[in-house]
């Protein structure tokens, strides 16, 4: 028998410790929570994706009474960015969540489906995507999607 240890490196920041570029990306994600359609969960999520060319695309979660028909903020923003600039790599994504009138103290992480979409984009361009997860008390910075999804299903899994 063998054991394998998998570690995820997370760097924790306060907002004022971040570079201005990351602060702006987080603020765009935070702004998006106002555009979320979340009448069932009351859980509003905003995301902002920055491409290598500097363009920023945002998205918010969109719920539906037929739950599988909704879409997370991360995928809304990522698919929007990829549809507008299909040949430009994604540099970073910021994610913020809001419920009961307040942003969360601690960050949330993307769901499994969003992690898979982020991983596909990272692999497509062969470039790490920096992930910023916003909380009012802590902001997590993760250097790439593989840190969130180390045992992943990818293109090579199909061969």
N, C-alpha and C positions, 0 to 999 in steps of 0.2 A: 504494500500500500504506500502511496505517496500523498503528500499534502502540498497544496500550493497556496501561498498567501498573496492576496491581491490588495494593494493599498491604493487609496485615492488621496492625492495631494490637494488640499484646499488651503488657499491663503486667505486670511480673514482681515478685512479692512474696515475702518470707519469711513464714511463718505468723504470727509475732508482730506483723507490720506490718498485718495485716488487721483490719477491724472485728470485734467480737465476734460479730455476726450471721453473718458469713461464716465465721469460725472454727467456729462451731457447725454450720453447714451442711456444711462439709468433714468435721467429725468424724462426722456422721451418714452421710455417703457412705463414709467409712473403715470405720465399723462394719458396713456392709452387705456388705463383702467376705467376712465370716464366713458369710453366708447364700447366697453364690454356689454354684451347682452347675456346677462346671467340671472334671469328671473327665478330659476329653480334652485340653484345652489346659493345665490347671493355672494359667490366667490368670484371676484373680478381680477383678471390677470391681464397684464400688458407686457408686450415684448417689443424690443427694438433691435434690428439687425443692421450692422454696419458692414459694407462691402469694402474691398481693397481700394476701390476708386473714391471712397469717402461718402458715397450715397448711403442714406439711412432709410430703412423701411420699417414700418411699425405694424403691429397687429394687436388685437384683443380677442379674448375668448368669446365664442359665439355658441350659446346653448340652443338646444332644440328639445321639444317635449318628447321626441323620440331620441333618447339620449345618445345613441351611437352616431346620430346625424350631426351633432355639434362638432366644433373644432377648437383646439387649444390655441392660445395666443401665439405660442412659439411657431406652430406650423403655419398659421395665418401669415405671420411676418416672413417666415422663411420661404414659403411658396410664392408670396408676392415678390420678394427680392429676386428669387430665381427666375420668375416669369418675366421680369423686366430686364434683368441683366444675366442671361443664362451662361455667359462666359466669364463672369467676374466672380472671383472667390469671396467667400464670406470671411471677414476678419474677426468679428465678435458679435455676441448677442447678450442683451441685458433683459432680465425678467423680474417683474415686480408683481406682488399680489396684495389685494385689499379686500377686507371683509368686515362687516359690522361697523362701517364708517372709518376704519383705520387700516393703514398698511401693517403688514405682519412685522413683529419684532425680529423674528428669525426668517431667513430666506426659505422659499420653497424651491424644490428641484423639478425639472421637467418630468412629465410622465414617461412611461416606457415607449409609447408611440412617438412622442416628440424626440426622445433620445435617439431612436432609430433613424428618424428623418435628419436630425442634426449630424449623426454619424455618416449617413449616406452623402450628405453635402460635404462634409470634411474629407471623406475618401474621394469623392468626385473630383475635387480640386487639389487633392494631395497636400492640403494645408490645414494646420490646426485652427480651430475656432475657439477663441477665448470666450469663456462663459462667466457672466457677472450675475449673481443672484442677490437681489436686493432685500434687505431687512432693515428696519429702522435702527436696530442696535448693531447689526453685523452685516457686512457684505462679503459674500464668498466669491473668490475668483478661482476659476478652474482653468487650467491651461489648454485643455482639449477635451473633446467629447469622449474619447476612449477612457478618460478618468471617470466619467459617469457611467459608461457602459463597457466595462473591461471584457466580459465574456459575451461578445456580440455576434450577431448573425450578419454576415457581410457577403460581398460579391464572391469571395473565395469559398464561402460555405456552399455555394451552388455548384462547384466544380467537383 
